[in-house]
Amino acid sequence: MKKIITTIVFAVVFGLVAATTFVFAQAGLRRLLGGSEEETVIETEIDESLSADDALAQARLTLNGIDDQMVELFKQRMSVSKQIAEIKLANDIPVLNQGREDEVIARLTEGYDEENAEYITELYKKIFEISRGCQEKIIEEAE
């Protein structure tokens, strides 16, 4: 029984190490070929030959990589949003521009099925809310 448990633990750890190594090797290869980490495309296909635990571990590692990229892009977006707040403040432009928000959502959801368009819309409404809150804070502090 102890040997079986040891074998199972080894298999799970090996699967995690293999998946992690793949993700990091992929990023390293892109850097060697002249790309940057920001340009790294994460493989989203899960190896169907893995056990359920290993497949779940691989999928979670993939999500971690995607989440890391999303956070970096969100930080960049918020930096630009702060610059926009300064422009709006200097030119007495209101924070909310509903037409602009509607245009962005329409552009981002174009060509997607209804379900994914709904998710994108929901996500961007929250991003706009956060951006407006940031801009309003900057403007209030400056007044």
Helices and strands as residue ranges (DSSP letters): H 2-32, G 37-39, H 52-90, H 98-109, H 114-142
